[in-house]
Amino acid sequence: MSEYTIEVENLTKRFGDFVAVDRVSFRVKQGEVYGWLGPNGAGKTTTIRLLLGLLKITSGSARVLGYDPSTETKAMQAHVGYMSQLFTLYNDLTARENIRFYGQAYGLRRDELQQRQAEIIEMAGLQGRENELTANLSGGWKQRLALGCAIVHKPKVVFLDEPTAGVDPISRREFWGLIYAMAKKGVTVLVTTHYMDEAELCQRVGFLSQGRLVALDTPGQLKETQMRGQVLEINALDPERAMRALKNAQASGRLPFDEVAFYGAQIHAVVPDAEAFKQPVRALLEREGVKVHGVEWIAPTLEDVFISAVRPARDET
């Protein structure tokens, strides 16, 4: 049996003339937490739906646990879990009733379902709230309950499509604790996100842009291999004014910025040589009347790397 639980080769999905997934290839090992990082419309959800057999593959191939999603959908789905972007639980049922509903849908026996109910309620931190209507639960509890319902049948592979969208940072961190608890038990997790901090938590990350897989590696390796240029972090008293000045310099060609973008209260500018351009950047801003607190060469963030990696694909269109 293959060491890979997910194997994808030149996977392509077309909707008429529009290519939603463009010759994507990757493999995921058992127990790996594999992340898809990309903006809305990049092809993340479409890829998951192809792997679940919910959409027909235009060309290429895919295997999940050795099953072909196109022809062995029903047999495969008994061993996979799926948590979609949209909240799919029933708000007019209690937490316990939702678990029971999904457990019965997966064919769990009564004694097995009772055991899984207790385990999921504990996992989701819903002790004492298991009989509350799901509509009355907070966002974090709802997401953990939805995860519990997706894995009630103990799947070997779990697909999570932006599972923490709209959830507060503390709940997101708790949710990722549950993801790694599953992975330690040998469950393979493929998770899509547009949060950079969540991508950092994945063992490997694929950058998806306009349906194409433009980079794939560990977060650390991506930072070492995919960054074009070096990053200057600019701390200015008036960042909005500083950004306008830098964008004007970029547009006119006065300074060779590959990218200029806000990063929190600071500005990140990508230049060919950080040391060589520290003083010219500072001088430019001071001539524009911007008080500069600091211009420092820093290691790139995953967001810097992502922008660098996807820019060629964007510029070609």
C-alpha positions in Angstrom: 0.0 0.0 0.0 1.2 3.5 -0.8 2.7 5.6 2.0 0.6 8.5 0.6 -3.1 8.8 1.6 -3.7 11.5 -1.0 -2.1 11.4 -4.5 -3.0 13.9 -7.2 -1.5 14.1 -10.7 -2.2 16.9 -13.1 -5.7 17.5 -11.7 -7.7 19.8 -13.8 -11.2 21.2 -13.6 -12.8 23.3 -16.3 -16.2 25.1 -16.2 -16.6 25.9 -19.9 -13.6 28.1 -20.8 -12.8 28.9 -17.2 -10.0 26.7 -15.6 -10.7 26.5 -11.9 -8.0 23.9 -11.1 -5.0 23.9 -13.5 -2.8 20.7 -13.7 -2.3 20.5 -9.9 -0.1 17.7 -8.6 0.8 16.8 -5.0 0.9 13.9 -2.5 0.1 13.9 1.2 1.4 11.3 3.8 -0.6 9.6 6.5 -0.8 11.8 9.6 0.4 14.9 7.8 -1.3 18.3 8.2 -1.2 19.8 4.7 -2.4 23.3 4.0 -3.8 25.1 1.0 -3.1 28.8 1.2 -4.7 31.2 -1.2 -7.2 34.0 -1.7 -10.9 33.4 -2.5 -11.3 32.1 -6.0 -7.8 30.4 -6.0 -9.3 26.9 -6.5 -9.0 25.6 -2.9 -12.6 24.5 -2.5 -12.9 23.2 -6.0 -9.9 20.9 -5.4 -11.4 19.5 -2.2 -14.7 18.9 -4.0 -12.9 17.0 -6.8 -11.1 14.8 -4.2 -14.4 14.1 -2.5 -16.1 13.1 -5.7 -18.5 16.0 -5.5 -17.3 17.4 -8.8 -16.3 15.5 -12.0 -12.6 15.7 -12.8 -12.0 17.2 -16.3 -8.5 15.6 -16.7 -5.7 14.2 -14.6 -6.1 11.7 -11.7 -6.6 11.6 -8.0 -6.5 8.9 -5.3 -7.7 9.2 -1.7 -6.8 6.1 0.5 -6.3 4.3 -2.8 -9.8 5.1 -4.0 -10.6 6.9 -7.2 -13.0 9.7 -6.2 -14.6 9.7 -9.7 -15.6 6.0 -9.6 -15.4 4.8 -6.0 -17.0 7.8 -4.3 -19.3 5.9 -2.0 -16.7 3.4 -0.7 -14.2 6.3 -0.2 -16.6 8.6 1.6 -17.0 6.0 4.4 -13.4 6.7 5.3 -13.2 10.5 4.9 -14.6 13.5 6.8 -15.5 16.8 5.4 -16.1 20.2 7.0 -17.2 22.8 4.5 -16.9 26.5 4.6 -20.6 26.9 5.2 -22.0 26.0 8.6 -23.8 22.7 8.0 -25.2 21.7 11.4 -28.9 22.1 12.2 -29.5 25.1 14.4 -32.8 23.8 15.6 -31.2 20.6 17.0 -29.1 20.4 20.2 -25.4 19.7 20.1 -26.1 16.1 21.1 -28.8 15.6 18.5 -26.5 16.9 15.7 -23.9 14.3 16.7 -26.5 11.6 16.8 -27.9 12.6 13.4 -24.5 12.5 11.7 -23.5 9.3 13.4 -26.7 7.6 12.2 -26.0 9.0 8.7 -22.6 7.2 8.8 -24.2 4.0 10.0 -22.7 3.9 13.5 -24.2 1.3 15.8 -26.1 2.5 18.9 -23.4 1.6 21.4 -20.6 3.0 19.2 -22.6 6.2 18.7 -23.1 6.7 22.4 -19.4 6.4 22.9 -18.6 8.9 20.1 -21.2 11.4 21.5 -19.4 11.5 24.8 -16.0 11.8 23.1 -17.1 14.6 20.8 -18.8 16.6 23.5 -15.6 16.4 25.6 -13.5 17.3 22.6 -15.6 20.3 21.8 -15.7 21.5 25.4 -19.5 21.2 25.4 -19.9 19.5 28.7 -23.0 21.0 30.3 -24.1 22.5 27.0 -24.8 19.3 25.0 -28.5 19.8 25.3 -28.5 23.5 24.2 -29.8 24.4 20.7 -26.9 24.7 18.3 -28.2 28.2 17.4 -27.3 29.4 20.9 -23.7 28.3 20.8 -20.8 30.7 20.2 -18.9 30.6 17.0 -16.0 28.7 18.5 -18.2 26.0 20.0 -20.1 25.6 16.8 -16.9 25.1 14.8 -15.6 22.4 17.2 -19.0 20.7 17.2 -19.0 20.8 13.3 -15.5 19.2 13.4 -16.8 16.5 15.8 -19.7 15.7 13.5 -17.3 15.5 10.5 -15.2 12.9 12.3 -17.9 11.1 14.2 -17.2 7.9 12.1 -13.4 8.1 12.8 -12.2 8.9 9.2 -8.7 8.3 8.1 -8.6 11.5 6.0 -10.3 14.8 6.9 -10.8 17.7 4.6 -11.4 21.1 6.3 -12.3 24.0 4.1 -11.5 27.3 5.8 -12.8 25.8 9.1 -12.1 28.9 11.3 -13.4 31.7 9.0 -15.0 34.3 11.2 -13.9 32.7 14.5 -11.9 34.7 17.1 -8.1 34.1 17.5 -8.4 32.1 20.7 -11.0 29.8 19.3 -8.9 29.4 16.2 -5.9 28.4 18.2 -8.0 25.9 20.2 -9.3 24.4 16.9 -5.8 23.9 15.6 -5.0 22.0 18.8 -7.8 19.6 17.8 -6.3 19.3 14.3 -2.9 18.2 15.7 -4.6 15.8 18.1 -6.1 14.1 15.1 -2.8 14.1 13.2 -1.0 12.4 16.1 -3.5 9.6 15.8 -2.5 9.1 12.2 -5.4 11.0 10.6 -4.4 12.9 7.4 -5.7 16.5 7.4 -6.0 18.7 4.3 -7.0 22.2 5.4 -7.6 25.3 3.4 -7.0 28.8 4.8 -6.3 32.4 4.0 -4.8 33.1 7.4 -1.0 33.3 7.3 -0.7 32.3 11.0 -2.6 29.1 10.3 -0.5 28.3 7.3 2.6 28.5 9.6 1.1 25.7 11.7 0.9 23.3 8.7 3.7 20.7 8.2 3.6 21.6 4.5 1.9 24.4 2.6 0.8 24.7 -1.0 0.4 28.2 -2.5 -2.6 28.2 -4.8 -3.2 31.1 -7.2 -5.7 31.2 -10.1 -6.0 27.4 -10.0 -2.3 26.8 -10.1 0.0 25.3 -7.4 2.8 27.8 -7.5 4.9 26.5 -4.6 4.8 23.7 -2.1 7.1 23.0 0.9 7.4 23.4 4.6 6.8 27.0 5.8 10.5 27.3 6.7 11.7 26.0 3.3 9.3 28.3 1.5 10.8 31.3 3.2 14.3 30.2 2.1 13.5 29.2 -1.5 10.5 31.2 -2.8 11.4 34.7 -1.7 12.5 36.9 -4.6 14.5 39.8 -3.2 14.8 40.9 0.5 12.4 42.6 2.8 12.8 46.1 4.4 10.5 46.8 7.3 9.7 50.5 7.4 8.3 52.1 10.6 7.1 55.6 9.9 5.1 58.2 12.0 2.6 58.6 9.2 2.4 55.2 7.4 -0.4 56.2 5.0 1.7 59.1 3.7 4.8 56.9 3.6 2.9 54.3 1.6 1.8 56.9 -1.0 5.4 58.1 -1.4 6.8 54.6 -1.8 4.1 53.6 -4.3 4.9 56.7 -6.3 8.6 55.8 -6.3 7.7 52.3 -7.4 5.4 53.5 -10.2 8.0 56.0 -11.5 10.9 53.5 -11.3 12.9 55.7 -8.8 13.2 52.7 -6.5 13.1 49.1 -7.7 10.4 47.8 -5.4 9.1 44.4 -6.3 6.3 44.8 -3.7 5.2 47.4 -1.2 2.5 46.5 1.3 1.2 47.2 4.8 2.1 44.6 7.4 0.2 45.7 10.5 1.4 49.2 11.4 4.6 48.8 9.4 5.3 48.7 5.7 7.2 45.9 4.0 9.1 46.7 0.8 10.8 44.0 -1.2 14.0 45.2 -2.8 16.9 43.4 -4.6 19.4 44.2 -1.8 18.1 45.3 1.6 21.4 46.8 2.9 21.9 48.8 -0.3 18.4 50.3 -0.3 18.0 51.1 3.4 19.4 54.6 3.1 17.8 55.5 -0.2 14.4 54.5 1.2 14.9 56.6 4.3 16.1 59.5 2.2 13.1 59.3 -0.1 10.6 59.4 2.8 12.4 62.2 4.6 12.3 64.3 1.4 8.6 63.7 1.3 8.3 65.1 4.9 7.7 61.7 6.5 9.3 61.1 9.9 11.0 57.7 9.8 11.5 55.7 13.0 13.3 52.9 11.4 14.2 51.0 8.1 15.4 47.5 8.9 16.3 44.4 6.9 14.1 41.5 8.3 13.5 37.9 7.5 10.5 37.5 5.2 7.1 36.5 6.7 5.1 33.8 5.0 2.8 36.6 3.7 5.9 38.2 2.0 6.8 34.8 0.5 3.3 34.1 -0.7 3.0 37.5 -2.5 6.4 36.9 -4.1 5.4 33.4 -5.2 2.1 34.3 -6.7 3.1 37.5 -8.4 4.5 35.8 -11.7 1.1 34.0 -12.1 -0.8 37.2 -11.6 1.4 39.3 -13.9 1.1 36.7 -16.8 -2.7 37.1 -16.9 
